[in-house]
């Protein structure tokens, strides 16, 4: 019995050591926050200082810290359009182990970056729909000569300027298509940035061993 218990204890010790030699692991929580886990062969104080220095060198600003167990930074710009340059919040938690330090890093897009993207896309979509409606309305008016909701734009004293109507139709239709493309690009950028939001954290963790 004692021998069996000893063997089980040794087995647990070996599995614990192996866990600290694992490479960085990444998974996404249900709320969309990306988590990175990294085990390094450093004391917790040293790991904390090294990662803090790496984050500051990359332009991060400290939001909160509790040395040597926790640090939270803000990184990126409100106008950034890539995983590395978009504005985000990175939280790092440190815990000691038998043979090193376990670091868990969570990355999430900042609320103002998300709000700017969502509100900008919504406004662009509204204006695009309005422009398309105006174009369709004026095109129908030019063809039928029957008064419509937007026909007043191109009529003056009962006279209809067909050249002006065609110009308005082309302008509003072109603007609608342009704004629709902008919305599509915003959606693509948002999905791309969110799917690879952990790139900055991976880069900051890379020098740690």
C-alpha positions in Angstrom: 0.0 0.0 0.0 2.8 2.4 0.9 4.7 1.5 -2.2 1.6 2.1 -4.4 1.0 5.5 -2.7 4.6 6.5 -3.3 4.3 5.5 -7.0 1.2 7.6 -7.3 2.8 10.5 -5.6 5.8 10.3 -8.0 3.5 10.1 -11.0 1.6 13.2 -9.8 5.0 15.0 -9.4 6.1 14.1 -12.9 2.8 15.3 -14.4 3.1 18.6 -12.5 6.6 19.1 -13.9 5.4 18.3 -17.4 2.6 20.9 -17.2 5.2 23.7 -16.8 7.0 22.7 -19.9 3.9 23.0 -22.1 3.9 25.7 -24.8 1.4 28.5 -24.9 -2.2 27.3 -25.1 -5.1 29.3 -26.4 -8.8 28.9 -26.0 -11.9 31.2 -26.1 -14.3 31.6 -23.3 -18.1 31.6 -24.1 -18.1 35.4 -23.6 -15.6 35.9 -26.5 -12.6 36.7 -24.4 -9.5 34.9 -25.6 -7.3 33.2 -23.0 -3.7 32.3 -23.4 -1.9 30.0 -20.9 1.9 29.9 -20.6 4.1 28.1 -18.1 7.6 29.6 -17.7 10.7 28.5 -15.7 10.9 31.7 -13.7 10.0 32.9 -10.3 6.7 34.7 -10.1 8.3 38.1 -9.4 10.7 37.7 -12.3 8.0 36.6 -14.7 5.8 39.5 -13.6 8.6 42.1 -14.2 9.6 40.6 -17.5 6.1 40.6 -18.9 5.3 44.0 -17.5 8.4 45.4 -19.2 7.5 43.7 -22.5 4.0 45.2 -22.4 5.2 48.7 -21.6 7.8 48.6 -24.4 5.0 47.8 -26.9 3.1 51.0 -25.9 0.7 49.6 -23.4 -0.7 51.7 -20.6 -1.3 50.2 -17.2 -4.9 50.2 -16.0 -4.4 48.3 -12.7 -1.8 46.1 -11.1 -1.3 43.9 -8.1 2.3 42.8 -8.1 3.3 40.1 -8.6 -0.1 38.4 -9.3 -2.0 40.6 -11.7 -1.6 43.4 -14.2 -4.1 44.9 -16.6 -3.1 47.1 -19.6 -4.8 49.0 -22.4 -3.1 48.7 -25.8 -3.9 49.9 -29.4 -5.8 52.7 -31.0 -9.5 53.5 -31.4 -8.8 53.7 -35.1 -6.7 50.5 -35.3 -7.9 47.9 -37.9 -5.7 44.9 -37.2 -5.4 42.5 -34.2 -2.2 44.3 -33.1 -3.3 47.9 -33.5 -7.0 47.7 -32.4 -7.7 49.1 -29.0 -8.0 46.3 -26.4 -7.6 45.4 -22.8 -5.1 42.7 -21.8 -5.3 41.1 -18.3 -2.4 39.0 -17.0 -2.6 36.7 -14.0 0.4 35.0 -12.4 0.5 31.9 -10.1 3.4 30.0 -8.7 3.9 26.3 -9.3 6.4 23.6 -8.4 8.8 24.4 -11.2 8.0 27.9 -12.4 5.1 30.3 -12.9 1.8 29.9 -14.7 0.6 32.9 -16.7 -2.9 33.3 -17.9 -3.5 36.2 -20.3 -7.0 37.3 -21.4 -7.5 39.7 -24.3 -10.7 41.5 -25.3 -11.6 44.4 -27.5 -12.3 47.7 -25.7 -15.9 48.7 -25.5 -15.4 52.0 -27.2 -13.7 50.3 -30.2 -16.6 47.9 -30.5 -19.1 50.7 -30.1 -17.4 52.9 -32.8 -17.5 50.0 -35.2 -21.1 49.0 -34.5 -22.5 52.6 -34.5 -20.5 53.6 -37.6 -21.7 50.5 -39.5 -25.3 51.1 -38.4 -25.2 54.7 -39.6 -23.6 53.8 -42.9 -26.2 51.2 -43.5 -29.0 53.7 -42.7 -27.6 56.3 -45.1 -27.0 53.6 -47.8 -30.6 52.5 -47.6 -31.8 56.1 -47.8 -29.6 56.8 -50.8 -30.8 53.7 -52.5 -34.4 54.7 -51.9 -33.8 58.1 -53.3 -32.1 56.7 -56.4 -34.9 54.2 -57.0 -37.6 56.9 -56.4 -36.0 59.4 -58.8 -35.4 56.8 -61.4 -39.1 55.8 -61.3 -40.1 59.5 -61.5 -37.9 60.2 -64.5 -39.4 57.2 -66.3 -43.1 57.8 -65.5 -43.2 61.6 -64.9 -45.5 60.8 -62.0 -44.9 62.8 -58.8 -43.1 60.8 -56.1 -41.8 61.3 -52.6 -38.4 62.7 -53.7 -39.4 64.2 -57.0 -39.4 67.7 -55.5 -35.6 67.6 -55.5 -35.4 67.8 -59.3 -38.5 69.9 -60.1 -38.7 73.7 -60.1 -42.0 75.5 -60.8 -43.5 72.4 -62.4 -40.5 71.9 -64.7 -38.5 68.6 -64.4 -34.8 68.6 -65.1 -34.2 65.1 -66.5 -30.4 65.6 -66.7 -30.4 66.6 -63.0 -32.5 63.6 -62.2 -30.1 61.2 -63.9 -27.2 62.9 -62.1 -29.0 62.5 -58.7 -29.8 58.9 -59.5 -26.2 58.1 -60.3 -24.8 60.0 -57.3 -27.2 58.5 -54.7 -26.9 55.0 -56.2 -23.1 55.2 -56.2 -23.0 56.5 -52.6 -25.3 53.7 -51.5 -23.0 51.1 -53.1 -20.0 52.7 -51.6 -21.5 52.7 -48.1 -22.6 49.1 -48.4 -19.0 48.1 -49.3 -17.8 50.1 -46.2 -20.2 48.2 -44.0 -19.1 44.9 -45.4 -15.4 45.8 -44.8 -16.2 46.9 -41.3 -17.9 43.5 -40.6 -14.9 41.7 -42.1 -12.4 43.7 -40.0 -14.4 43.2 -36.9 -14.5 39.4 -37.3 -10.9 39.2 -38.3 -9.7 41.4 -35.4 -11.8 39.5 -32.8 -10.7 36.1 -34.1 -7.0 37.0 -33.7 -7.2 39.4 -30.8 -4.6 37.3 -28.9 -1.8 38.1 -31.3 -0.5 41.0 -29.3 -0.4 38.9 -26.1 1.3 36.0 -27.9 4.0 38.5 -29.1 4.5 39.8 -25.5 4.8 36.3 -24.0 7.2 35.0 -26.7 10.4 36.2 -25.0 9.5 34.6 -21.7 11.0 31.2 -21.0 
